[in-house]
Amino acid sequence: MIDDPRLELITAARHFYKLGWMVGTAGNLSVRLPDGSFWITASGRHKGELAPNDFVRIYPDGRTEQLSVETKPSAETAIHQVLYDLFPGAMSCYHVHSVEANLVSRFVQKDNLPLPPLEMLKGLGVWEENPHCDIPIFINYAQVSRIATAIKQRFHVASPRIPALLIRNHGVTVWAPSPEAARNYIELVEYIFRYMVAARQLGIGE
């Protein structure tokens, strides 16, 4: 078991950077601690070169712990906070910006994207045969607090079937019981997105 959970986030960020999912400073990762606070990647940090000082700790009362004067929390901290509030079992949130996630977010105009009934859905908790499963899509408001509010309002009414959401023309976010599980979830949803893009190019299912 890793003593410092930030090390797992650093490893995941480098992996995603190499895959082209966290290019430059894009994306953000967080991990929740037993006291309810969470570490989140600092704003403007290159995701292929993170170090333990490139994180900010957010406490439930809103206080922050910055390890250097130059660091500030990710601009999307509010989204992580609302997901932790909504899902008490969530201990990590990962958000990446892949080409495929942006493409599939434009496949529909409505606020849910139907997913193909692939085997990979089992890794996201969907076990029935030929499932009908959607991923919720949210508008990419310039003010991140508006996105967080929309997530809170919508998920209070109905929880999503899988622990993932899309922000249109932006990227995918997952939440999970551990950083390791969050990494798996990201890889699974990205596989599904790649399949959907390839299927559309080949005219499959249309």
GUFI-375766 format. One record per residue (C-alpha): residue in three letters; residue number from 1; x, y, z. Coordinates in nm, 3 decimals, always signed. Example, Ala and Ser with C-alpha at 12.3 -4.5 7.8 and 13.67 -1.06 7.14 Angstrom:
% GUFI-375766
<atom><residuo>ala</residuo><num>1</num><px>+1.230</px><py>-0.450</py><pz>+0.780</pz></atom>
<atom><residuo>ser</residuo><num>2</num><px>+1.367</px><py>-0.106</py><pz>+0.714</pz></atom>
This chain:
% GUFI-375766
<atom><residuo>met</residuo><num>1</num><px>+0.000</px><py>+0.000</py><pz>+0.000</pz></atom>
<atom><residuo>ile</residuo><num>2</num><px>+0.133</px><py>+0.346</py><pz>-0.090</pz></atom>
<atom><residuo>asp</residuo><num>3</num><px>+0.180</px><py>+0.566</py><pz>+0.218</pz></atom>
<atom><residuo>asp</residuo><num>4</num><px>+0.143</px><py>+0.892</py><pz>+0.024</pz></atom>
<atom><residuo>pro</residuo><num>5</num><px>-0.158</px><py>+0.868</py><pz>-0.211</pz></atom>
<atom><residuo>arg</residuo><num>6</num><px>-0.021</px><py>+1.153</py><pz>-0.422</pz></atom>
<atom><residuo>leu</residuo><num>7</num><px>+0.237</px><py>+0.910</py><pz>-0.559</pz></atom>
<atom><residuo>glu</residuo><num>8</num><px>-0.038</px><py>+0.704</py><pz>-0.723</pz></atom>
<atom><residuo>leu</residuo><num>9</num><px>-0.181</px><py>+1.021</py><pz>-0.878</pz></atom>
<atom><residuo>ile</residuo><num>10</num><px>+0.163</px><py>+1.114</py><pz>-1.013</pz></atom>
<atom><residuo>thr</residuo><num>11</num><px>+0.201</px><py>+0.769</py><pz>-1.169</pz></atom>
<atom><residuo>ala</residuo><num>12</num><px>-0.148</px><py>+0.786</py><pz>-1.323</pz></atom>
<atom><residuo>ala</residuo><num>13</num><px>-0.091</px><py>+1.137</py><pz>-1.459</pz></atom>
<atom><residuo>arg</residuo><num>14</num><px>+0.232</px><py>+1.031</py><pz>-1.632</pz></atom>
<atom><residuo>his</residuo><num>15</num><px>+0.053</px><py>+0.728</py><pz>-1.779</pz></atom>
<atom><residuo>phe</residuo><num>16</num><px>-0.235</px><py>+0.942</py><pz>-1.908</pz></atom>
<atom><residuo>tyr</residuo><num>17</num><px>+0.008</px><py>+1.203</py><pz>-2.041</pz></atom>
<atom><residuo>lys</residuo><num>18</num><px>+0.185</px><py>+0.937</py><pz>-2.248</pz></atom>
<atom><residuo>leu</residuo><num>19</num><px>-0.153</px><py>+0.827</py><pz>-2.386</pz></atom>
<atom><residuo>gly</residuo><num>20</num><px>-0.234</px><py>+1.185</py><pz>-2.490</pz></atom>
<atom><residuo>trp</residuo><num>21</num><px>-0.518</px><py>+1.220</py><pz>-2.240</pz></atom>
<atom><residuo>met</residuo><num>22</num><px>-0.349</px><py>+1.481</py><pz>-2.017</pz></atom>
<atom><residuo>val</residuo><num>23</num><px>-0.139</px><py>+1.686</py><pz>-2.255</pz></atom>
<atom><residuo>gly</residuo><num>24</num><px>+0.041</px><py>+1.986</py><pz>-2.113</pz></atom>
<atom><residuo>thr</residuo><num>25</num><px>-0.142</px><py>+2.106</py><pz>-1.803</pz></atom>
<atom><residuo>ala</residuo><num>26</num><px>-0.482</px><py>+1.960</py><pz>-1.899</pz></atom>
<atom><residuo>gly</residuo><num>27</num><px>-0.686</px><py>+1.744</py><pz>-1.662</pz></atom>
<atom><residuo>asn</residuo><num>28</num><px>-0.696</px><py>+1.699</py><pz>-1.287</pz></atom>
<atom><residuo>leu</residuo><num>29</num><px>-0.676</px><py>+1.412</py><pz>-1.038</pz></atom>
<atom><residuo>ser</residuo><num>30</num><px>-0.769</px><py>+1.394</py><pz>-0.671</pz></atom>
<atom><residuo>val</residuo><num>31</num><px>-0.769</px><py>+1.151</py><pz>-0.380</pz></atom>
<atom><residuo>arg</residuo><num>32</num><px>-0.974</px><py>+1.178</py><pz>-0.060</pz></atom>
<atom><residuo>leu</residuo><num>33</num><px>-0.820</px><py>+1.121</py><pz>+0.282</pz></atom>
<atom><residuo>pro</residuo><num>34</num><px>-0.982</px><py>+0.967</py><pz>+0.593</pz></atom>
<atom><residuo>asp</residuo><num>35</num><px>-1.052</px><py>+1.310</py><pz>+0.747</pz></atom>
<atom><residuo>gly</residuo><num>36</num><px>-1.262</px><py>+1.413</py><pz>+0.446</pz></atom>
<atom><residuo>ser</residuo><num>37</num><px>-1.002</px><py>+1.641</py><pz>+0.293</pz></atom>
<atom><residuo>phe</residuo><num>38</num><px>-0.857</px><py>+1.566</py><pz>-0.048</pz></atom>
<atom><residuo>trp</residuo><num>39</num><px>-0.540</px><py>+1.625</py><pz>-0.246</pz></atom>
<atom><residuo>ile</residuo><num>40</num><px>-0.595</px><py>+1.767</py><pz>-0.596</pz></atom>
<atom><residuo>thr</residuo><num>41</num><px>-0.350</px><py>+1.854</py><pz>-0.869</pz></atom>
<atom><residuo>ala</residuo><num>42</num><px>-0.251</px><py>+2.220</py><pz>-0.866</pz></atom>
<atom><residuo>ser</residuo><num>43</num><px>-0.356</px><py>+2.446</py><pz>-1.150</pz></atom>
<atom><residuo>gly</residuo><num>44</num><px>-0.118</px><py>+2.492</py><pz>-1.440</pz></atom>
<atom><residuo>arg</residuo><num>45</num><px>+0.111</px><py>+2.198</py><pz>-1.365</pz></atom>
<atom><residuo>his</residuo><num>46</num><px>+0.240</px><py>+1.977</py><pz>-1.647</pz></atom>
<atom><residuo>lys</residuo><num>47</num><px>+0.080</px><py>+1.638</py><pz>-1.593</pz></atom>
<atom><residuo>gly</residuo><num>48</num><px>+0.375</px><py>+1.444</py><pz>-1.725</pz></atom>
<atom><residuo>glu</residuo><num>49</num><px>+0.610</px><py>+1.603</py><pz>-1.472</pz></atom>
<atom><residuo>leu</residuo><num>50</num><px>+0.417</px><py>+1.618</py><pz>-1.144</pz></atom>
<atom><residuo>ala</residuo><num>51</num><px>+0.591</px><py>+1.608</py><pz>-0.806</pz></atom>
<atom><residuo>pro</residuo><num>52</num><px>+0.438</px><py>+1.584</py><pz>-0.455</pz></atom>
<atom><residuo>asn</residuo><num>53</num><px>+0.452</px><py>+1.964</py><pz>-0.420</pz></atom>
<atom><residuo>asp</residuo><num>54</num><px>+0.225</px><py>+2.003</py><pz>-0.724</pz></atom>
<atom><residuo>phe</residuo><num>55</num><px>-0.090</px><py>+1.933</py><pz>-0.519</pz></atom>
<atom><residuo>val</residuo><num>56</num><px>-0.322</px><py>+2.136</py><pz>-0.299</pz></atom>
<atom><residuo>arg</residuo><num>57</num><px>-0.510</px><py>+1.991</py><pz>-0.004</pz></atom>
<atom><residuo>ile</residuo><num>58</num><px>-0.876</px><py>+2.093</py><pz>+0.025</pz></atom>
<atom><residuo>tyr</residuo><num>59</num><px>-1.049</px><py>+2.060</py><pz>+0.363</pz></atom>
<atom><residuo>pro</residuo><num>60</num><px>-1.424</px><py>+2.011</py><pz>+0.417</pz></atom>
<atom><residuo>asp</residuo><num>61</num><px>-1.453</px><py>+2.361</py><pz>+0.566</pz></atom>
<atom><residuo>gly</residuo><num>62</num><px>-1.298</px><py>+2.517</py><pz>+0.256</pz></atom>
<atom><residuo>arg</residuo><num>63</num><px>-0.947</px><py>+2.569</py><pz>+0.393</pz></atom>
<atom><residuo>thr</residuo><num>64</num><px>-0.658</px><py>+2.490</py><pz>+0.161</pz></atom>
<atom><residuo>glu</residuo><num>65</num><px>-0.307</px><py>+2.364</py><pz>+0.228</pz></atom>
<atom><residuo>gln</residuo><num>66</num><px>-0.065</px><py>+2.485</py><pz>-0.037</pz></atom>
<atom><residuo>leu</residuo><num>67</num><px>+0.284</px><py>+2.340</py><pz>-0.036</pz></atom>
<atom><residuo>ser</residuo><num>68</num><px>+0.433</px><py>+2.642</py><pz>-0.211</pz></atom>
<atom><residuo>val</residuo><num>69</num><px>+0.321</px><py>+2.999</py><pz>-0.266</pz></atom>
<atom><residuo>glu</residuo><num>70</num><px>+0.298</px><py>+2.941</py><pz>-0.641</pz></atom>
<atom><residuo>thr</residuo><num>71</num><px>+0.040</px><py>+2.661</py><pz>-0.621</pz></atom>
<atom><residuo>lys</residuo><num>72</num><px>-0.334</px><py>+2.709</py><pz>-0.641</pz></atom>
<atom><residuo>pro</residuo><num>73</num><px>-0.609</px><py>+2.447</py><pz>-0.666</pz></atom>
<atom><residuo>ser</residuo><num>74</num><px>-0.724</px><py>+2.311</py><pz>-0.999</pz></atom>
<atom><residuo>ala</residuo><num>75</num><px>-0.989</px><py>+2.528</py><pz>-1.161</pz></atom>
<atom><residuo>glu</residuo><num>76</num><px>-1.221</px><py>+2.225</py><pz>-1.144</pz></atom>
<atom><residuo>thr</residuo><num>77</num><px>-1.190</px><py>+2.163</py><pz>-0.771</pz></atom>
<atom><residuo>ala</residuo><num>78</num><px>-1.562</px><py>+2.240</py><pz>-0.730</pz></atom>
<atom><residuo>ile</residuo><num>79</num><px>-1.652</px><py>+1.940</py><pz>-0.948</pz></atom>
<atom><residuo>his</residuo><num>80</num><px>-1.440</px><py>+1.704</py><pz>-0.737</pz></atom>
<atom><residuo>gln</residuo><num>81</num><px>-1.592</px><py>+1.849</py><pz>-0.419</pz></atom>
<atom><residuo>val</residuo><num>82</num><px>-1.950</px><py>+1.799</py><pz>-0.532</pz></atom>
<atom><residuo>leu</residuo><num>83</num><px>-1.880</px><py>+1.440</py><pz>-0.643</pz></atom>
<atom><residuo>tyr</residuo><num>84</num><px>-1.727</px><py>+1.358</py><pz>-0.304</pz></atom>
<atom><residuo>asp</residuo><num>85</num><px>-2.032</px><py>+1.513</py><pz>-0.136</pz></atom>
<atom><residuo>leu</residuo><num>86</num><px>-2.275</px><py>+1.318</py><pz>-0.356</pz></atom>
<atom><residuo>phe</residuo><num>87</num><px>-2.098</px><py>+0.983</py><pz>-0.337</pz></atom>
<atom><residuo>pro</residuo><num>88</num><px>-1.961</px><py>+0.907</py><pz>+0.012</pz></atom>
<atom><residuo>gly</residuo><num>89</num><px>-1.791</px><py>+0.589</py><pz>-0.115</pz></atom>
<atom><residuo>ala</residuo><num>90</num><px>-1.585</px><py>+0.784</py><pz>-0.367</pz></atom>
<atom><residuo>met</residuo><num>91</num><px>-1.222</px><py>+0.819</py><pz>-0.262</pz></atom>
<atom><residuo>ser</residuo><num>92</num><px>-1.076</px><py>+0.942</py><pz>-0.589</pz></atom>
<atom><residuo>cys</residuo><num>93</num><px>-1.181</px><py>+1.148</py><pz>-0.892</pz></atom>
<atom><residuo>tyr</residuo><num>94</num><px>-0.998</px><py>+1.153</py><pz>-1.226</pz></atom>
<atom><residuo>his</residuo><num>95</num><px>-1.062</px><py>+1.393</py><pz>-1.514</pz></atom>
<atom><residuo>val</residuo><num>96</num><px>-0.887</px><py>+1.367</py><pz>-1.850</pz></atom>
<atom><residuo>his</residuo><num>97</num><px>-0.915</px><py>+1.537</py><pz>-2.190</pz></atom>
<atom><residuo>ser</residuo><num>98</num><px>-0.900</px><py>+1.280</py><pz>-2.468</pz></atom>
<atom><residuo>val</residuo><num>99</num><px>-0.982</px><py>+1.343</py><pz>-2.834</pz></atom>
<atom><residuo>glu</residuo><num>100</num><px>-1.236</px><py>+1.058</py><pz>-2.828</pz></atom>
<atom><residuo>ala</residuo><num>101</num><px>-1.420</px><py>+1.192</py><pz>-2.522</pz></atom>
<atom><residuo>asn</residuo><num>102</num><px>-1.463</px><py>+1.526</py><pz>-2.697</pz></atom>
<atom><residuo>leu</residuo><num>103</num><px>-1.580</px><py>+1.362</py><pz>-3.019</pz></atom>
<atom><residuo>val</residuo><num>104</num><px>-1.842</px><py>+1.136</py><pz>-2.859</pz></atom>
<atom><residuo>ser</residuo><num>105</num><px>-1.976</px><py>+1.427</py><pz>-2.653</pz></atom>
<atom><residuo>arg</residuo><num>106</num><px>-2.087</px><py>+1.576</py><pz>-2.986</pz></atom>
<atom><residuo>phe</residuo><num>107</num><px>-2.261</px><py>+1.260</py><pz>-3.113</pz></atom>
<atom><residuo>val</residuo><num>108</num><px>-2.590</px><py>+1.367</py><pz>-2.951</pz></atom>
<atom><residuo>gln</residuo><num>109</num><px>-2.755</px><py>+1.697</py><pz>-2.869</pz></atom>
<atom><residuo>lys</residuo><num>110</num><px>-2.936</px><py>+1.564</py><pz>-2.563</pz></atom>
<atom><residuo>asp</residuo><num>111</num><px>-2.785</px><py>+1.538</py><pz>-2.217</pz></atom>
<atom><residuo>asn</residuo><num>112</num><px>-2.729</px><py>+1.160</py><pz>-2.220</pz></atom>
<atom><residuo>leu</residuo><num>113</num><px>-2.505</px><py>+0.960</py><pz>-2.451</pz></atom>
<atom><residuo>pro</residuo><num>114</num><px>-2.614</px><py>+0.598</py><pz>-2.512</pz></atom>
<atom><residuo>leu</residuo><num>115</num><px>-2.324</px><py>+0.354</py><pz>-2.476</pz></atom>
<atom><residuo>pro</residuo><num>116</num><px>-2.284</px><py>+0.034</py><pz>-2.676</pz></atom>
<atom><residuo>pro</residuo><num>117</num><px>-2.341</px><py>-0.288</py><pz>-2.477</pz></atom>
<atom><residuo>leu</residuo><num>118</num><px>-1.973</px><py>-0.378</py><pz>-2.457</pz></atom>
<atom><residuo>glu</residuo><num>119</num><px>-1.810</px><py>-0.621</py><pz>-2.215</pz></atom>
<atom><residuo>met</residuo><num>120</num><px>-1.613</px><py>-0.329</py><pz>-2.068</pz></atom>
<atom><residuo>leu</residuo><num>121</num><px>-1.930</px><py>-0.205</py><pz>-1.895</pz></atom>
<atom><residuo>lys</residuo><num>122</num><px>-1.893</px><py>-0.489</py><pz>-1.644</pz></atom>
<atom><residuo>gly</residuo><num>123</num><px>-1.584</px><py>-0.315</py><pz>-1.508</pz></atom>
<atom><residuo>leu</residuo><num>124</num><px>-1.805</px><py>-0.012</py><pz>-1.442</pz></atom>
<atom><residuo>gly</residuo><num>125</num><px>-2.066</px><py>-0.213</py><pz>-1.251</pz></atom>
<atom><residuo>val</residuo><num>126</num><px>-2.313</px><py>-0.294</py><pz>-1.532</pz></atom>
<atom><residuo>trp</residuo><num>127</num><px>-2.353</px><py>-0.672</py><pz>-1.541</pz></atom>
<atom><residuo>glu</residuo><num>128</num><px>-2.675</px><py>-0.755</py><pz>-1.725</pz></atom>
<atom><residuo>glu</residuo><num>129</num><px>-2.679</px><py>-0.896</py><pz>-2.078</pz></atom>
<atom><residuo>asn</residuo><num>130</num><px>-2.708</px><py>-0.637</py><pz>-2.357</pz></atom>
<atom><residuo>pro</residuo><num>131</num><px>-2.753</px><py>-0.346</py><pz>-2.116</pz></atom>
<atom><residuo>his</residuo><num>132</num><px>-2.904</px><py>-0.011</py><pz>-2.205</pz></atom>
<atom><residuo>cys</residuo><num>133</num><px>-2.665</px><py>+0.234</py><pz>-2.044</pz></atom>
<atom><residuo>asp</residuo><num>134</num><px>-2.607</px><py>+0.607</py><pz>-2.086</pz></atom>
<atom><residuo>ile</residuo><num>135</num><px>-2.338</px><py>+0.846</py><pz>-1.969</pz></atom>
<atom><residuo>pro</residuo><num>136</num><px>-2.465</px><py>+1.191</py><pz>-1.862</pz></atom>
<atom><residuo>ile</residuo><num>137</num><px>-2.339</px><py>+1.496</py><pz>-2.051</pz></atom>
<atom><residuo>phe</residuo><num>138</num><px>-2.308</px><py>+1.844</py><pz>-1.902</pz></atom>
<atom><residuo>ile</residuo><num>139</num><px>-2.264</px><py>+2.184</py><pz>-2.065</pz></atom>
<atom><residuo>asn</residuo><num>140</num><px>-1.909</px><py>+2.319</py><pz>-2.047</pz></atom>
<atom><residuo>tyr</residuo><num>141</num><px>-1.981</px><py>+2.649</py><pz>-1.874</pz></atom>
<atom><residuo>ala</residuo><num>142</num><px>-1.691</px><py>+2.894</py><pz>-1.844</pz></atom>
<atom><residuo>gln</residuo><num>143</num><px>-1.769</px><py>+2.921</py><pz>-1.473</pz></atom>
<atom><residuo>val</residuo><num>144</num><px>-1.685</px><py>+2.580</py><pz>-1.329</pz></atom>
<atom><residuo>ser</residuo><num>145</num><px>-1.914</px><py>+2.642</py><pz>-1.034</pz></atom>
<atom><residuo>arg</residuo><num>146</num><px>-2.209</px><py>+2.630</py><pz>-1.277</pz></atom>
<atom><residuo>ile</residuo><num>147</num><px>-2.098</px><py>+2.285</py><pz>-1.396</pz></atom>
<atom><residuo>ala</residuo><num>148</num><px>-2.067</px><py>+2.166</py><pz>-1.036</pz></atom>
<atom><residuo>thr</residuo><num>149</num><px>-2.413</px><py>+2.300</py><pz>-0.954</pz></atom>
<atom><residuo>ala</residuo><num>150</num><px>-2.563</px><py>+2.128</py><pz>-1.258</pz></atom>
<atom><residuo>ile</residuo><num>151</num><px>-2.403</px><py>+1.798</py><pz>-1.155</pz></atom>
<atom><residuo>lys</residuo><num>152</num><px>-2.534</px><py>+1.832</py><pz>-0.800</pz></atom>
<atom><residuo>gln</residuo><num>153</num><px>-2.888</px><py>+1.916</py><pz>-0.909</pz></atom>
<atom><residuo>arg</residuo><num>154</num><px>-2.910</px><py>+1.640</py><pz>-1.167</pz></atom>
<atom><residuo>phe</residuo><num>155</num><px>-2.756</px><py>+1.363</py><pz>-0.959</pz></atom>
<atom><residuo>his</residuo><num>156</num><px>-2.973</px><py>+1.450</py><pz>-0.660</pz></atom>
<atom><residuo>val</residuo><num>157</num><px>-3.270</px><py>+1.357</py><pz>-0.877</pz></atom>
<atom><residuo>ala</residuo><num>158</num><px>-3.120</px><py>+1.044</py><pz>-1.034</pz></atom>
<atom><residuo>ser</residuo><num>159</num><px>-2.778</px><py>+0.885</py><pz>-0.988</pz></atom>
<atom><residuo>pro</residuo><num>160</num><px>-2.600</px><py>+0.774</py><pz>-1.305</pz></atom>
<atom><residuo>arg</residuo><num>161</num><px>-2.569</px><py>+0.403</py><pz>-1.382</pz></atom>
<atom><residuo>ile</residuo><num>162</num><px>-2.193</px><py>+0.424</py><pz>-1.416</pz></atom>
<atom><residuo>pro</residuo><num>163</num><px>-1.951</px><py>+0.638</py><pz>-1.212</pz></atom>
<atom><residuo>ala</residuo><num>164</num><px>-1.866</px><py>+0.869</py><pz>-1.498</pz></atom>
<atom><residuo>leu</residuo><num>165</num><px>-1.981</px><py>+1.187</py><pz>-1.668</pz></atom>
<atom><residuo>leu</residuo><num>166</num><px>-1.893</px><py>+1.386</py><pz>-1.978</pz></atom>
<atom><residuo>ile</residuo><num>167</num><px>-1.854</px><py>+1.760</py><pz>-2.011</pz></atom>
<atom><residuo>arg</residuo><num>168</num><px>-1.927</px><py>+1.849</py><pz>-2.370</pz></atom>
<atom><residuo>asn</residuo><num>169</num><px>-1.623</px><py>+1.950</py><pz>-2.576</pz></atom>
<atom><residuo>his</residuo><num>170</num><px>-1.411</px><py>+1.911</py><pz>-2.264</pz></atom>
<atom><residuo>gly</residuo><num>171</num><px>-1.352</px><py>+1.565</py><pz>-2.120</pz></atom>
<atom><residuo>val</residuo><num>172</num><px>-1.461</px><py>+1.278</py><pz>-1.899</pz></atom>
<atom><residuo>thr</residuo><num>173</num><px>-1.463</px><py>+1.254</py><pz>-1.518</pz></atom>
<atom><residuo>val</residuo><num>174</num><px>-1.488</px><py>+0.935</py><pz>-1.312</pz></atom>
<atom><residuo>trp</residuo><num>175</num><px>-1.513</px><py>+0.873</py><pz>-0.938</pz></atom>
<atom><residuo>ala</residuo><num>176</num><px>-1.414</px><py>+0.553</py><pz>-0.763</pz></atom>
<atom><residuo>pro</residuo><num>177</num><px>-1.340</px><py>+0.389</py><pz>-0.425</pz></atom>
<atom><residuo>ser</residuo><num>178</num><px>-0.963</px><py>+0.420</py><pz>-0.479</pz></atom>
<atom><residuo>pro</residuo><num>179</num><px>-0.712</px><py>+0.585</py><pz>-0.712</pz></atom>
<atom><residuo>glu</residuo><num>180</num><px>-0.638</px><py>+0.245</py><pz>-0.865</pz></atom>
<atom><residuo>ala</residuo><num>181</num><px>-1.007</px><py>+0.192</py><pz>-0.941</pz></atom>
<atom><residuo>ala</residuo><num>182</num><px>-1.035</px><py>+0.544</py><pz>-1.086</pz></atom>
<atom><residuo>arg</residuo><num>183</num><px>-0.748</px><py>+0.466</py><pz>-1.323</pz></atom>
<atom><residuo>asn</residuo><num>184</num><px>-0.926</px><py>+0.149</py><pz>-1.433</pz></atom>
<atom><residuo>tyr</residuo><num>185</num><px>-1.254</px><py>+0.336</py><pz>-1.484</pz></atom>
<atom><residuo>ile</residuo><num>186</num><px>-1.085</px><py>+0.599</py><pz>-1.701</pz></atom>
<atom><residuo>glu</residuo><num>187</num><px>-0.925</px><py>+0.331</py><pz>-1.916</pz></atom>
<atom><residuo>leu</residuo><num>188</num><px>-1.256</px><py>+0.146</py><pz>-1.953</pz></atom>
<atom><residuo>val</residuo><num>189</num><px>-1.462</px><py>+0.450</py><pz>-2.055</pz></atom>
<atom><residuo>glu</residuo><num>190</num><px>-1.189</px><py>+0.563</py><pz>-2.293</pz></atom>
<atom><residuo>tyr</residuo><num>191</num><px>-1.192</px><py>+0.217</py><pz>-2.457</pz></atom>
<atom><residuo>ile</residuo><num>192</num><px>-1.569</px><py>+0.252</py><pz>-2.504</pz></atom>
<atom><residuo>phe</residuo><num>193</num><px>-1.525</px><py>+0.599</py><pz>-2.654</pz></atom>
<atom><residuo>arg</residuo><num>194</num><px>-1.259</px><py>+0.475</py><pz>-2.896</pz></atom>
<atom><residuo>tyr</residuo><num>195</num><px>-1.493</px><py>+0.194</py><pz>-3.002</pz></atom>
<atom><residuo>met</residuo><num>196</num><px>-1.775</px><py>+0.443</py><pz>-3.060</pz></atom>
<atom><residuo>val</residuo><num>197</num><px>-1.557</px><py>+0.668</py><pz>-3.275</pz></atom>
<atom><residuo>ala</residuo><num>198</num><px>-1.429</px><py>+0.373</py><pz>-3.479</pz></atom>
<atom><residuo>ala</residuo><num>199</num><px>-1.781</px><py>+0.230</py><pz>-3.518</pz></atom>
<atom><residuo>arg</residuo><num>200</num><px>-1.907</px><py>+0.560</py><pz>-3.651</pz></atom>
<atom><residuo>gln</residuo><num>201</num><px>-1.620</px><py>+0.582</py><pz>-3.900</pz></atom>
<atom><residuo>leu</residuo><num>202</num><px>-1.703</px><py>+0.231</py><pz>-4.021</pz></atom>
<atom><residuo>gly</residuo><num>203</num><px>-2.077</px><py>+0.294</py><pz>-4.026</pz></atom>
<atom><residuo>ile</residuo><num>204</num><px>-2.143</px><py>+0.023</py><pz>-3.768</pz></atom>
<atom><residuo>gly</residuo><num>205</num><px>-2.473</px><py>+0.056</py><pz>-3.585</pz></atom>
<atom><residuo>glu</residuo><num>206</num><px>-2.598</px><py>+0.343</py><pz>-3.795</pz></atom>
